[in-house]
Amino acid sequence: MSFDAITGQSIAELLVPTNVQASSRLGIEPDLSFHQGLVKQWNQSTGENVVEVGGTELPDLPALNISDLVIISPGDAVGILKYKSTMFILGRIVLPNSDQLGNAAIAFASNSASAFNFAMTTTETTKASITLVAPTWADEALVSANVHLTAQNTTAGIDFAYISPHINSVGGHQIFTQNGAGDWQEVSSSWQRVITPPFPTLPDGVPGITVECKANSLVANWTAQPENTALVTAQAVFRRVS
């Protein structure tokens, strides 16, 4: 993307007071000035950066517009405000009708897992589970979970199979189906939940969300069958709202 039409001089004339501009023309270094920088490196999780300003690469400049921290990427042009010897990143410079106008502080995650050959007991237990890693900048997540169970009633009488999705250990809609002796049945359930930080720490040490497919029988235990199947799928939309 070209920013030839946008120069530090032209924007400085709008941002910097006239007396400061006059001092600059007289060769006096002004306290306040505007510059354009080119992002060379950017860590969207920590804000650590390297920005090229006037041909010099400067590390870890502070940012005034923190809402831009999770959007800026290497190659972006950014506005730089210099006060005396300190420089601050004002934010991205984006031209009208640019495709960068659609950028937002939002991220997506999805995962799925299945399990087979398990027994059904009258105690609700996890049959399959997945995790979704949360971006460190996210302060809200909408999680949609779907679970499905196929199992055989191996008892000699009528029984019921229950299933429910759990998101971060909180149970959702519990659905059941009636099974005759020896019958195979399928049952599904879905649920959505909005989650805010702090996100629990996953086993690998990063913040995230755990989604489980939990199931149980009602009257008696069912023996394991190779075709018994549990499936869990989930999607999450993470966003920054502050």
Secondary structure, DSSP 8 states (H G I E B T S, - for coil): ---TT--HHHHHHHHS-HHHHHHHHTT---SEEEEEEEEEEE-TTT--EEEEETTEEEE---BS-GGGTTT--TT-EEEEEEETTEEEEEEE---TT-GGGG--SEEEEEEEEEEES--B-SS-EEEEEEEEE--TT--EEEEEEEEEEEEE--SSS-EEEEEEEEETTEE---EEEEE-TT-EEEEEEEEEEEE-SS--B-TTSSBEEEEEEEEEESSS-B---TT-EEEEEEEEEEE---
